Amino acid sequence: MSLSSLIGSLGVSLLLIAFFLNQFRYISQEGITYILLNIAGAGLSCAASLMIHFLPFVFLEAIWCLVAIAAFVKKLARTG
């Protein structure tokens, strides 16, 4: 398995774990776990897409990661 495939697989796995845990009500969309899983998953998926020069997914995952980072900053601001 190539490095880009390994990184991409880990990233997508984190995104799917966040989705699964949220859908079955183990974690909340507003929770820090969900947000951090999305940041890590989208960031890794973006990096893997960049490594293979697949720009549509670089754009998708970069925006996903930035939105999750914005949610994280908003969450931090609310807590204190």
Distance bins in CASP14 RR format, pairs under 12 A and 6 or more apart:
PFRMAT RR
TARGET T0000
AUTHOR 0000-0000-0000
RMODE 2
METHOD distances of the structure
MODEL  1
1 7 0 0 0 0 0 1 0 0 0 0 0
1 8 0 0 0 0 0 1 0 0 0 0 0
1 9 1 0 0 1 0 0 0 0 0 0 0
1 10 0 0 0 0 0 1 0 0 0 0 0
1 48 0 0 0 0 0 1 0 0 0 0 0
2 8 0 0 0 0 1 0 0 0 0 0 0
2 9 0 0 0 0 0 1 0 0 0 0 0
2 48 0 0 0 0 1 0 0 0 0 0 0
2 51 0 0 0 0 1 0 0 0 0 0 0
2 52 0 0 0 0 1 0 0 0 0 0 0
3 9 0 0 0 0 0 1 0 0 0 0 0
3 10 0 0 0 0 0 1 0 0 0 0 0
3 44 0 0 0 0 0 1 0 0 0 0 0
3 47 0 0 0 0 0 1 0 0 0 0 0
3 48 0 0 0 0 1 0 0 0 0 0 0
3 51 1 0 0 1 0 0 0 0 0 0 0
3 52 0 0 0 0 0 1 0 0 0 0 0
4 10 0 0 0 0 0 1 0 0 0 0 0
4 11 0 0 0 0 0 1 0 0 0 0 0
4 44 0 0 0 0 0 1 0 0 0 0 0
4 45 0 0 0 0 0 1 0 0 0 0 0
4 46 0 0 0 0 0 1 0 0 0 0 0
4 47 0 0 0 0 1 0 0 0 0 0 0
4 48 1 0 1 0 0 0 0 0 0 0 0
4 49 0 0 0 0 1 0 0 0 0 0 0
4 50 0 0 0 0 1 0 0 0 0 0 0
4 51 1 1 0 0 0 0 0 0 0 0 0
4 52 1 0 1 0 0 0 0 0 0 0 0
4 53 0 0 0 0 1 0 0 0 0 0 0
4 54 0 0 0 0 1 0 0 0 0 0 0
4 57 0 0 0 0 0 1 0 0 0 0 0
4 58 0 0 0 0 0 1 0 0 0 0 0
5 11 0 0 0 0 0 1 0 0 0 0 0
5 12 0 0 0 0 0 1 0 0 0 0 0
5 44 0 0 0 0 0 1 0 0 0 0 0
5 45 0 0 0 0 0 1 0 0 0 0 0
5 48 1 0 0 1 0 0 0 0 0 0 0
5 49 0 0 0 0 0 1 0 0 0 0 0
5 51 0 0 0 0 1 0 0 0 0 0 0
5 52 0 0 0 0 1 0 0 0 0 0 0
6 12 0 0 0 0 0 1 0 0 0 0 0
6 13 0 0 0 0 0 1 0 0 0 0 0
6 44 0 0 0 0 1 0 0 0 0 0 0
6 45 0 0 0 0 0 1 0 0 0 0 0
6 47 0 0 0 0 0 1 0 0 0 0 0
6 48 0 0 0 0 1 0 0 0 0 0 0
6 51 0 0 0 0 0 1 0 0 0 0 0
7 13 0 0 0 0 0 1 0 0 0 0 0
7 14 0 0 0 0 0 1 0 0 0 0 0
7 40 0 0 0 0 0 1 0 0 0 0 0
7 41 0 0 0 0 1 0 0 0 0 0 0
7 43 0 0 0 0 1 0 0 0 0 0 0
7 44 1 0 1 0 0 0 0 0 0 0 0
7 45 0 0 0 0 1 0 0 0 0 0 0
7 46 0 0 0 0 1 0 0 0 0 0 0
7 47 1 0 1 0 0 0 0 0 0 0 0
7 48 1 0 1 0 0 0 0 0 0 0 0
7 49 0 0 0 0 1 0 0 0 0 0 0
7 50 0 0 0 0 1 0 0 0 0 0 0
7 51 1 0 0 1 0 0 0 0 0 0 0
7 52 0 0 0 0 0 1 0 0 0 0 0
7 61 0 0 0 0 0 1 0 0 0 0 0
8 14 0 0 0 0 1 0 0 0 0 0 0
8 15 0 0 0 0 1 0 0 0 0 0 0
8 16 0 0 0 0 0 1 0 0 0 0 0
8 40 0 0 0 0 0 1 0 0 0 0 0
8 41 0 0 0 0 1 0 0 0 0 0 0
8 42 0 0 0 0 0 1 0 0 0 0 0
8 43 0 0 0 0 1 0 0 0 0 0 0
8 44 1 0 1 0 0 0 0 0 0 0 0
8 45 1 0 1 0 0 0 0 0 0 0 0
8 46 0 0 0 0 1 0 0 0 0 0 0
8 47 1 0 0 1 0 0 0 0 0 0 0
8 48 1 1 0 0 0 0 0 0 0 0 0
8 49 1 0 0 1 0 0 0 0 0 0 0
8 50 0 0 0 0 0 1 0 0 0 0 0
8 51 0 0 0 0 1 0 0 0 0 0 0
8 52 0 0 0 0 1 0 0 0 0 0 0
8 54 0 0 0 0 0 1 0 0 0 0 0
8 57 0 0 0 0 1 0 0 0 0 0 0
8 58 0 0 0 0 0 1 0 0 0 0 0
8 61 0 0 0 0 1 0 0 0 0 0 0
9 15 0 0 0 0 0 1 0 0 0 0 0
9 16 0 0 0 0 0 1 0 0 0 0 0
9 41 0 0 0 0 0 1 0 0 0 0 0
9 44 0 0 0 0 1 0 0 0 0 0 0
9 45 0 0 0 0 1 0 0 0 0 0 0
9 48 0 0 0 0 1 0 0 0 0 0 0
10 16 0 0 0 0 0 1 0 0 0 0 0
10 17 0 0 0 0 0 1 0 0 0 0 0
10 37 0 0 0 0 0 1 0 0 0 0 0
10 40 0 0 0 0 1 0 0 0 0 0 0
10 41 1 0 0 1 0 0 0 0 0 0 0
10 42 0 0 0 0 0 1 0 0 0 0 0
10 43 0 0 0 0 0 1 0 0 0 0 0
10 44 1 0 1 0 0 0 0 0 0 0 0
10 45 0 0 0 0 1 0 0 0 0 0 0
10 47 0 0 0 0 0 1 0 0 0 0 0
10 48 0 0 0 0 1 0 0 0 0 0 0
11 17 0 0 0 0 1 0 0 0 0 0 0
11 18 0 0 0 0 0 1 0 0 0 0 0
11 37 0 0 0 0 1 0 0 0 0 0 0
11 38 0 0 0 0 0 1 0 0 0 0 0
11 39 0 0 0 0 0 1 0 0 0 0 0
11 40 1 0 0 1 0 0 0 0 0 0 0
11 41 1 1 0 0 0 0 0 0 0 0 0
11 42 1 0 0 1 0 0 0 0 0 0 0
11 43 1 0 0 1 0 0 0 0 0 0 0
11 44 1 1 0 0 0 0 0 0 0 0 0
11 45 1 0 1 0 0 0 0 0 0 0 0
11 46 0 0 0 0 1 0 0 0 0 0 0
11 47 0 0 0 0 1 0 0 0 0 0 0
11 48 1 0 0 1 0 0 0 0 0 0 0
11 49 0 0 0 0 0 1 0 0 0 0 0
11 57 0 0 0 0 0 1 0 0 0 0 0
11 61 0 0 0 0 1 0 0 0 0 0 0
11 64 0 0 0 0 0 1 0 0 0 0 0
11 65 0 0 0 0 0 1 0 0 0 0 0
12 18 0 0 0 0 0 1 0 0 0 0 0
12 19 0 0 0 0 0 1 0 0 0 0 0
12 37 0 0 0 0 0 1 0 0 0 0 0
12 38 0 0 0 0 0 1 0 0 0 0 0
12 40 0 0 0 0 0 1 0 0 0 0 0
12 41 1 0 0 1 0 0 0 0 0 0 0
12 42 0 0 0 0 1 0 0 0 0 0 0
12 43 0 0 0 0 0 1 0 0 0 0 0
12 44 0 0 0 0 1 0 0 0 0 0 0
12 45 1 0 1 0 0 0 0 0 0 0 0
12 46 0 0 0 0 0 1 0 0 0 0 0
12 47 0 0 0 0 0 1 0 0 0 0 0
12 48 0 0 0 0 1 0 0 0 0 0 0
12 49 0 0 0 0 0 1 0 0 0 0 0
12 57 0 0 0 0 0 1 0 0 0 0 0
12 60 0 0 0 0 0 1 0 0 0 0 0
12 61 0 0 0 0 1 0 0 0 0 0 0
12 64 0 0 0 0 0 1 0 0 0 0 0
13 19 0 0 0 0 0 1 0 0 0 0 0
13 20 0 0 0 0 0 1 0 0 0 0 0
13 37 0 0 0 0 1 0 0 0 0 0 0
13 40 0 0 0 0 0 1 0 0 0 0 0
13 41 1 0 0 1 0 0 0 0 0 0 0
13 44 0 0 0 0 1 0 0 0 0 0 0
13 45 0 0 0 0 1 0 0 0 0 0 0
13 48 0 0 0 0 0 1 0 0 0 0 0
14 20 0 0 0 0 0 1 0 0 0 0 0
14 21 0 0 0 0 0 1 0 0 0 0 0
14 33 0 0 0 0 0 1 0 0 0 0 0
14 34 0 0 0 0 0 1 0 0 0 0 0
14 35 0 0 0 0 0 1 0 0 0 0 0
14 36 0 0 0 0 1 0 0 0 0 0 0
14 37 1 0 1 0 0 0 0 0 0 0 0
14 38 1 0 0 1 0 0 0 0 0 0 0
14 39 0 0 0 0 1 0 0 0 0 0 0
14 40 1 0 1 0 0 0 0 0 0 0 0
14 41 1 1 0 0 0 0 0 0 0 0 0
14 42 0 0 0 0 1 0 0 0 0 0 0
14 43 0 0 0 0 1 0 0 0 0 0 0
14 44 1 0 0 1 0 0 0 0 0 0 0
14 45 0 0 0 0 1 0 0 0 0 0 0
14 48 0 0 0 0 0 1 0 0 0 0 0
14 61 0 0 0 0 0 1 0 0 0 0 0
14 64 0 0 0 0 0 1 0 0 0 0 0
14 65 0 0 0 0 0 1 0 0 0 0 0
14 68 0 0 0 0 0 1 0 0 0 0 0
15 21 0 0 0 0 0 1 0 0 0 0 0
15 22 0 0 0 0 0 1 0 0 0 0 0
15 34 0 0 0 0 0 1 0 0 0 0 0
15 36 0 0 0 0 0 1 0 0 0 0 0
15 37 1 0 0 1 0 0 0 0 0 0 0
15 38 1 0 0 1 0 0 0 0 0 0 0
15 39 0 0 0 0 0 1 0 0 0 0 0
15 40 0 0 0 0 1 0 0 0 0 0 0
15 41 1 0 1 0 0 0 0 0 0 0 0
15 42 1 0 0 1 0 0 0 0 0 0 0
15 43 0 0 0 0 1 0 0 0 0 0 0
15 44 0 0 0 0 1 0 0 0 0 0 0
15 45 1 0 0 1 0 0 0 0 0 0 0
15 46 0 0 0 0 0 1 0 0 0 0 0
15 48 0 0 0 0 0 1 0 0 0 0 0
15 60 0 0 0 0 0 1 0 0 0 0 0
15 61 0 0 0 0 1 0 0 0 0 0 0
15 64 0 0 0 0 1 0 0 0 0 0 0
15 65 0 0 0 0 0 1 0 0 0 0 0
15 68 0 0 0 0 1 0 0 0 0 0 0
16 22 0 0 0 0 0 1 0 0 0 0 0
16 23 0 0 0 0 0 1 0 0 0 0 0
16 37 0 0 0 0 1 0 0 0 0 0 0
16 38 0 0 0 0 0 1 0 0 0 0 0
16 41 0 0 0 0 1 0 0 0 0 0 0
16 42 0 0 0 0 0 1 0 0 0 0 0
16 45 0 0 0 0 0 1 0 0 0 0 0
17 23 0 0 0 0 0 1 0 0 0 0 0
17 24 0 0 0 0 0 1 0 0 0 0 0
17 26 0 0 0 0 1 0 0 0 0 0 0
17 27 0 0 0 0 1 0 0 0 0 0 0
17 33 0 0 0 0 1 0 0 0 0 0 0
17 34 0 0 0 0 1 0 0 0 0 0 0
17 36 0 0 0 0 0 1 0 0 0 0 0
17 37 1 0 0 1 0 0 0 0 0 0 0
17 38 0 0 0 0 0 1 0 0 0 0 0
17 40 0 0 0 0 0 1 0 0 0 0 0
17 41 0 0 0 0 1 0 0 0 0 0 0
18 24 0 0 0 0 0 1 0 0 0 0 0
18 26 0 0 0 0 0 1 0 0 0 0 0
18 27 1 0 0 1 0 0 0 0 0 0 0
18 28 0 0 0 0 0 1 0 0 0 0 0
18 29 0 0 0 0 1 0 0 0 0 0 0
18 31 0 0 0 0 0 1 0 0 0 0 0
18 32 0 0 0 0 0 1 0 0 0 0 0
18 33 1 0 0 1 0 0 0 0 0 0 0
18 34 1 0 1 0 0 0 0 0 0 0 0
18 35 0 0 0 0 1 0 0 0 0 0 0
18 36 0 0 0 0 1 0 0 0 0 0 0
18 37 1 1 0 0 0 0 0 0 0 0 0
18 38 1 0 1 0 0 0 0 0 0 0 0
18 39 0 0 0 0 1 0 0 0 0 0 0
18 40 0 0 0 0 1 0 0 0 0 0 0
18 41 1 0 0 1 0 0 0 0 0 0 0
18 42 0 0 0 0 1 0 0 0 0 0 0
18 64 0 0 0 0 0 1 0 0 0 0 0
18 68 0 0 0 0 1 0 0 0 0 0 0
19 26 0 0 0 0 0 1 0 0 0 0 0
19 27 0 0 0 0 0 1 0 0 0 0 0
19 29 0 0 0 0 0 1 0 0 0 0 0
19 34 0 0 0 0 1 0 0 0 0 0 0
19 37 0 0 0 0 1 0 0 0 0 0 0
19 38 0 0 0 0 1 0 0 0 0 0 0
19 41 0 0 0 0 0 1 0 0 0 0 0
19 42 0 0 0 0 0 1 0 0 0 0 0
20 26 0 0 0 0 1 0 0 0 0 0 0
20 27 0 0 0 0 1 0 0 0 0 0 0
20 34 0 0 0 0 0 1 0 0 0 0 0
20 37 0 0 0 0 0 1 0 0 0 0 0
21 27 1 0 1 0 0 0 0 0 0 0 0
21 28 0 0 0 0 1 0 0 0 0 0 0
21 29 0 0 0 0 0 1 0 0 0 0 0
21 31 0 0 0 0 0 1 0 0 0 0 0
21 33 1 0 0 1 0 0 0 0 0 0 0
21 34 1 0 0 1 0 0 0 0 0 0 0
21 36 0 0 0 0 0 1 0 0 0 0 0
21 37 1 0 0 1 0 0 0 0 0 0 0
21 38 0 0 0 0 0 1 0 0 0 0 0
22 28 1 0 0 1 0 0 0 0 0 0 0
22 29 1 0 1 0 0 0 0 0 0 0 0
22 30 0 0 0 0 0 1 0 0 0 0 0
22 31 0 0 0 0 1 0 0 0 0 0 0
22 33 0 0 0 0 1 0 0 0 0 0 0
22 34 1 0 1 0 0 0 0 0 0 0 0
22 35 0 0 0 0 0 1 0 0 0 0 0
22 37 0 0 0 0 1 0 0 0 0 0 0
22 38 0 0 0 0 1 0 0 0 0 0 0
23 29 0 0 0 0 0 1 0 0 0 0 0
23 34 0 0 0 0 0 1 0 0 0 0 0
25 34 0 0 0 0 0 1 0 0 0 0 0
26 33 0 0 0 0 1 0 0 0 0 0 0
26 34 0 0 0 0 1 0 0 0 0 0 0
26 37 0 0 0 0 0 1 0 0 0 0 0
27 33 1 0 1 0 0 0 0 0 0 0 0
27 34 1 0 1 0 0 0 0 0 0 0 0
27 35 0 0 0 0 1 0 0 0 0 0 0
27 36 0 0 0 0 0 1 0 0 0 0 0
27 37 0 0 0 0 1 0 0 0 0 0 0
27 38 0 0 0 0 0 1 0 0 0 0 0
28 34 1 0 0 1 0 0 0 0 0 0 0
28 35 0 0 0 0 1 0 0 0 0 0 0
28 71 0 0 0 0 0 1 0 0 0 0 0
28 75 0 0 0 0 0 1 0 0 0 0 0
29 35 0 0 0 0 1 0 0 0 0 0 0
29 37 0 0 0 0 0 1 0 0 0 0 0
29 38 0 0 0 0 1 0 0 0 0 0 0
29 67 0 0 0 0 0 1 0 0 0 0 0
29 68 0 0 0 0 0 1 0 0 0 0 0
29 71 0 0 0 0 1 0 0 0 0 0 0
29 75 0 0 0 0 0 1 0 0 0 0 0
30 38 0 0 0 0 0 1 0 0 0 0 0
30 71 0 0 0 0 1 0 0 0 0 0 0
30 72 0 0 0 0 0 1 0 0 0 0 0
30 74 0 0 0 0 1 0 0 0 0 0 0
30 75 1 0 0 1 0 0 0 0 0 0 0
30 78 0 0 0 0 1 0 0 0 0 0 0
30 79 0 0 0 0 0 1 0 0 0 0 0
31 37 0 0 0 0 1 0 0 0 0 0 0
31 38 0 0 0 0 0 1 0 0 0 0 0
31 68 0 0 0 0 0 1 0 0 0 0 0
31 71 0 0 0 0 1 0 0 0 0 0 0
31 72 0 0 0 0 1 0 0 0 0 0 0
31 74 0 0 0 0 0 1 0 0 0 0 0
31 75 1 0 0 1 0 0 0 0 0 0 0
31 76 0 0 0 0 0 1 0 0 0 0 0
31 78 0 0 0 0 0 1 0 0 0 0 0
31 79 0 0 0 0 0 1 0 0 0 0 0
32 38 0 0 0 0 0 1 0 0 0 0 0
32 39 0 0 0 0 0 1 0 0 0 0 0
32 68 0 0 0 0 0 1 0 0 0 0 0
32 71 0 0 0 0 1 0 0 0 0 0 0
32 72 1 0 0 1 0 0 0 0 0 0 0
32 73 0 0 0 0 0 1 0 0 0 0 0
32 74 0 0 0 0 0 1 0 0 0 0 0
32 75 1 0 0 1 0 0 0 0 0 0 0
32 76 0 0 0 0 1 0 0 0 0 0 0
32 78 0 0 0 0 0 1 0 0 0 0 0
32 79 0 0 0 0 1 0 0 0 0 0 0
33 39 0 0 0 0 0 1 0 0 0 0 0
33 40 0 0 0 0 0 1 0 0 0 0 0
33 68 0 0 0 0 0 1 0 0 0 0 0
33 72 0 0 0 0 0 1 0 0 0 0 0
33 75 0 0 0 0 0 1 0 0 0 0 0
34 40 0 0 0 0 0 1 0 0 0 0 0
34 41 0 0 0 0 0 1 0 0 0 0 0
34 68 0 0 0 0 1 0 0 0 0 0 0
34 71 0 0 0 0 1 0 0 0 0 0 0
34 72 0 0 0 0 0 1 0 0 0 0 0
34 75 0 0 0 0 0 1 0 0 0 0 0
35 41 0 0 0 0 0 1 0 0 0 0 0
35 42 0 0 0 0 0 1 0 0 0 0 0
35 64 0 0 0 0 0 1 0 0 0 0 0
35 65 0 0 0 0 0 1 0 0 0 0 0
35 67 0 0 0 0 1 0 0 0 0 0 0
35 68 1 0 1 0 0 0 0 0 0 0 0
35 69 0 0 0 0 1 0 0 0 0 0 0
35 70 0 0 0 0 1 0 0 0 0 0 0
35 71 1 0 1 0 0 0 0 0 0 0 0
35 72 1 0 1 0 0 0 0 0 0 0 0
35 73 0 0 0 0 1 0 0 0 0 0 0
35 74 0 0 0 0 1 0 0 0 0 0 0
35 75 1 0 0 1 0 0 0 0 0 0 0
35 76 0 0 0 0 1 0 0 0 0 0 0
36 42 0 0 0 0 0 1 0 0 0 0 0
36 43 0 0 0 0 0 1 0 0 0 0 0
36 65 0 0 0 0 0 1 0 0 0 0 0
36 68 0 0 0 0 1 0 0 0 0 0 0
36 69 0 0 0 0 0 1 0 0 0 0 0
36 71 0 0 0 0 0 1 0 0 0 0 0
36 72 1 0 0 1 0 0 0 0 0 0 0
36 75 0 0 0 0 1 0 0 0 0 0 0
36 76 0 0 0 0 0 1 0 0 0 0 0
37 43 0 0 0 0 0 1 0 0 0 0 0
37 44 0 0 0 0 0 1 0 0 0 0 0
37 45 0 0 0 0 0 1 0 0 0 0 0
37 64 0 0 0 0 0 1 0 0 0 0 0
37 65 0 0 0 0 0 1 0 0 0 0 0
37 68 0 0 0 0 1 0 0 0 0 0 0
37 71 0 0 0 0 0 1 0 0 0 0 0
37 72 0 0 0 0 0 1 0 0 0 0 0
38 44 0 0 0 0 0 1 0 0 0 0 0
38 45 0 0 0 0 0 1 0 0 0 0 0
38 46 0 0 0 0 0 1 0 0 0 0 0
38 61 0 0 0 0 0 1 0 0 0 0 0
38 63 0 0 0 0 0 1 0 0 0 0 0
38 64 1 0 0 1 0 0 0 0 0 0 0
38 65 1 0 0 1 0 0 0 0 0 0 0
38 66 0 0 0 0 0 1 0 0 0 0 0
38 67 0 0 0 0 1 0 0 0 0 0 0
38 68 1 1 0 0 0 0 0 0 0 0 0
38 69 0 0 0 0 1 0 0 0 0 0 0
38 70 0 0 0 0 0 1 0 0 0 0 0
38 71 1 0 0 1 0 0 0 0 0 0 0
38 72 0 0 0 0 1 0 0 0 0 0 0
38 75 0 0 0 0 0 1 0 0 0 0 0
39 45 0 0 0 0 0 1 0 0 0 0 0
39 46 0 0 0 0 0 1 0 0 0 0 0
39 61 0 0 0 0 0 1 0 0 0 0 0
39 62 0 0 0 0 0 1 0 0 0 0 0
39 64 0 0 0 0 1 0 0 0 0 0 0
39 65 1 0 1 0 0 0 0 0 0 0 0
39 66 0 0 0 0 1 0 0 0 0 0 0
39 67 0 0 0 0 1 0 0 0 0 0 0
39 68 1 0 1 0 0 0 0 0 0 0 0
39 69 1 0 1 0 0 0 0 0 0 0 0
39 70 0 0 0 0 0 1 0 0 0 0 0
39 71 0 0 0 0 1 0 0 0 0 0 0
39 72 1 0 0 1 0 0 0 0 0 0 0
39 73 0 0 0 0 0 1 0 0 0 0 0
39 75 0 0 0 0 0 1 0 0 0 0 0
40 46 0 0 0 0 0 1 0 0 0 0 0
40 47 0 0 0 0 0 1 0 0 0 0 0
40 61 0 0 0 0 0 1 0 0 0 0 0
40 64 0 0 0 0 0 1 0 0 0 0 0
40 65 0 0 0 0 1 0 0 0 0 0 0
40 68 0 0 0 0 1 0 0 0 0 0 0
40 69 0 0 0 0 0 1 0 0 0 0 0
40 72 0 0 0 0 0 1 0 0 0 0 0
41 47 0 0 0 0 1 0 0 0 0 0 0
41 48 0 0 0 0 1 0 0 0 0 0 0
41 49 0 0 0 0 0 1 0 0 0 0 0
41 61 0 0 0 0 1 0 0 0 0 0 0
41 62 0 0 0 0 0 1 0 0 0 0 0
41 64 0 0 0 0 1 0 0 0 0 0 0
41 65 1 0 0 1 0 0 0 0 0 0 0
41 68 0 0 0 0 1 0 0 0 0 0 0
41 69 0 0 0 0 0 1 0 0 0 0 0
42 48 0 0 0 0 0 1 0 0 0 0 0
42 49 0 0 0 0 0 1 0 0 0 0 0
42 57 0 0 0 0 0 1 0 0 0 0 0
42 58 0 0 0 0 0 1 0 0 0 0 0
42 59 0 0 0 0 0 1 0 0 0 0 0
42 60 0 0 0 0 1 0 0 0 0 0 0
42 61 1 0 1 0 0 0 0 0 0 0 0
42 62 1 0 0 1 0 0 0 0 0 0 0
42 63 0 0 0 0 1 0 0 0 0 0 0
42 64 1 1 0 0 0 0 0 0 0 0 0
42 65 1 1 0 0 0 0 0 0 0 0 0
42 66 0 0 0 0 1 0 0 0 0 0 0
42 67 0 0 0 0 1 0 0 0 0 0 0
42 68 1 0 0 1 0 0 0 0 0 0 0
42 69 0 0 0 0 1 0 0 0 0 0 0
42 71 0 0 0 0 0 1 0 0 0 0 0
42 72 0 0 0 0 0 1 0 0 0 0 0
43 49 0 0 0 0 1 0 0 0 0 0 0
43 50 0 0 0 0 1 0 0 0 0 0 0
43 51 0 0 0 0 0 1 0 0 0 0 0
43 57 0 0 0 0 0 1 0 0 0 0 0
43 58 0 0 0 0 0 1 0 0 0 0 0
43 60 0 0 0 0 0 1 0 0 0 0 0
43 61 1 0 0 1 0 0 0 0 0 0 0
43 62 1 0 0 1 0 0 0 0 0 0 0
43 63 0 0 0 0 0 1 0 0 0 0 0
43 64 1 0 0 1 0 0 0 0 0 0 0
43 65 1 0 1 0 0 0 0 0 0 0 0
43 66 0 0 0 0 1 0 0 0 0 0 0
43 67 0 0 0 0 0 1 0 0 0 0 0
43 68 0 0 0 0 1 0 0 0 0 0 0
43 69 0 0 0 0 1 0 0 0 0 0 0
44 50 0 0 0 0 0 1 0 0 0 0 0
44 51 0 0 0 0 0 1 0 0 0 0 0
44 57 0 0 0 0 0 1 0 0 0 0 0
44 61 0 0 0 0 1 0 0 0 0 0 0
44 62 0 0 0 0 0 1 0 0 0 0 0
44 64 0 0 0 0 0 1 0 0 0 0 0
44 65 0 0 0 0 1 0 0 0 0 0 0
45 51 0 0 0 0 0 1 0 0 0 0 0
45 52 0 0 0 0 0 1 0 0 0 0 0
45 54 0 0 0 0 0 1 0 0 0 0 0
45 57 1 0 0 1 0 0 0 0 0 0 0
45 58 0 0 0 0 1 0 0 0 0 0 0
45 59 0 0 0 0 0 1 0 0 0 0 0
45 60 0 0 0 0 1 0 0 0 0 0 0
45 61 1 0 1 0 0 0 0 0 0 0 0
45 62 0 0 0 0 1 0 0 0 0 0 0
45 63 0 0 0 0 0 1 0 0 0 0 0
45 64 1 0 0 1 0 0 0 0 0 0 0
45 65 0 0 0 0 1 0 0 0 0 0 0
45 68 0 0 0 0 0 1 0 0 0 0 0
46 52 0 0 0 0 0 1 0 0 0 0 0
46 54 0 0 0 0 0 1 0 0 0 0 0
46 55 0 0 0 0 0 1 0 0 0 0 0
46 56 0 0 0 0 0 1 0 0 0 0 0
46 57 1 0 0 1 0 0 0 0 0 0 0
46 58 1 0 1 0 0 0 0 0 0 0 0
46 59 0 0 0 0 1 0 0 0 0 0 0
46 60 0 0 0 0 1 0 0 0 0 0 0
46 61 1 1 0 0 0 0 0 0 0 0 0
46 62 1 0 1 0 0 0 0 0 0 0 0
46 63 0 0 0 0 1 0 0 0 0 0 0
46 64 1 0 0 1 0 0 0 0 0 0 0
46 65 1 0 1 0 0 0 0 0 0 0 0
46 66 0 0 0 0 1 0 0 0 0 0 0
46 68 0 0 0 0 0 1 0 0 0 0 0
46 69 0 0 0 0 0 1 0 0 0 0 0
47 54 0 0 0 0 0 1 0 0 0 0 0
47 57 0 0 0 0 0 1 0 0 0 0 0
47 58 0 0 0 0 1 0 0 0 0 0 0
47 61 0 0 0 0 1 0 0 0 0 0 0
47 62 0 0 0 0 1 0 0 0 0 0 0
47 65 0 0 0 0 1 0 0 0 0 0 0
48 54 0 0 0 0 1 0 0 0 0 0 0
48 57 0 0 0 0 1 0 0 0 0 0 0
48 58 0 0 0 0 1 0 0 0 0 0 0
48 61 0 0 0 0 1 0 0 0 0 0 0
49 55 1 0 0 1 0 0 0 0 0 0 0
49 56 0 0 0 0 1 0 0 0 0 0 0
49 57 1 1 0 0 0 0 0 0 0 0 0
49 58 1 0 1 0 0 0 0 0 0 0 0
49 59 0 0 0 0 1 0 0 0 0 0 0
49 60 0 0 0 0 1 0 0 0 0 0 0
49 61 1 0 1 0 0 0 0 0 0 0 0
49 62 0 0 0 0 1 0 0 0 0 0 0
49 64 0 0 0 0 0 1 0 0 0 0 0
49 65 0 0 0 0 0 1 0 0 0 0 0
50 56 0 0 0 0 0 1 0 0 0 0 0
50 57 0 0 0 0 1 0 0 0 0 0 0
50 58 1 0 1 0 0 0 0 0 0 0 0
50 59 0 0 0 0 0 1 0 0 0 0 0
50 60 0 0 0 0 0 1 0 0 0 0 0
50 61 0 0 0 0 1 0 0 0 0 0 0
50 62 0 0 0 0 1 0 0 0 0 0 0
50 65 0 0 0 0 0 1 0 0 0 0 0
51 57 0 0 0 0 0 1 0 0 0 0 0
51 58 0 0 0 0 1 0 0 0 0 0 0
51 61 0 0 0 0 0 1 0 0 0 0 0
52 58 0 0 0 0 1 0 0 0 0 0 0
54 60 0 0 0 0 1 0 0 0 0 0 0
54 61 0 0 0 0 1 0 0 0 0 0 0
55 61 0 0 0 0 0 1 0 0 0 0 0
55 62 0 0 0 0 0 1 0 0 0 0 0
56 62 0 0 0 0 0 1 0 0 0 0 0
56 63 0 0 0 0 0 1 0 0 0 0 0
57 63 0 0 0 0 0 1 0 0 0 0 0
57 64 0 0 0 0 1 0 0 0 0 0 0
57 65 0 0 0 0 0 1 0 0 0 0 0
58 64 0 0 0 0 0 1 0 0 0 0 0
58 65 0 0 0 0 0 1 0 0 0 0 0
59 65 0 0 0 0 0 1 0 0 0 0 0
59 66 0 0 0 0 0 1 0 0 0 0 0
60 66 0 0 0 0 0 1 0 0 0 0 0
60 67 0 0 0 0 0 1 0 0 0 0 0
61 67 0 0 0 0 0 1 0 0 0 0 0
61 68 0 0 0 0 0 1 0 0 0 0 0
62 68 0 0 0 0 0 1 0 0 0 0 0
62 69 0 0 0 0 0 1 0 0 0 0 0
63 69 0 0 0 0 0 1 0 0 0 0 0
63 70 0 0 0 0 0 1 0 0 0 0 0
64 70 0 0 0 0 0 1 0 0 0 0 0
64 71 0 0 0 0 0 1 0 0 0 0 0
65 71 0 0 0 0 0 1 0 0 0 0 0
65 72 0 0 0 0 0 1 0 0 0 0 0
66 72 0 0 0 0 0 1 0 0 0 0 0
66 73 0 0 0 0 0 1 0 0 0 0 0
67 73 0 0 0 0 0 1 0 0 0 0 0
67 74 0 0 0 0 0 1 0 0 0 0 0
68 74 0 0 0 0 0 1 0 0 0 0 0
68 75 0 0 0 0 0 1 0 0 0 0 0
69 75 0 0 0 0 0 1 0 0 0 0 0
69 76 0 0 0 0 0 1 0 0 0 0 0
70 76 0 0 0 0 0 1 0 0 0 0 0
70 77 0 0 0 0 0 1 0 0 0 0 0
71 77 0 0 0 0 0 1 0 0 0 0 0
71 78 0 0 0 0 0 1 0 0 0 0 0
72 78 0 0 0 0 0 1 0 0 0 0 0
72 79 0 0 0 0 0 1 0 0 0 0 0
73 79 0 0 0 0 0 1 0 0 0 0 0
73 80 0 0 0 0 0 1 0 0 0 0 0
74 80 0 0 0 0 0 1 0 0 0 0 0
END
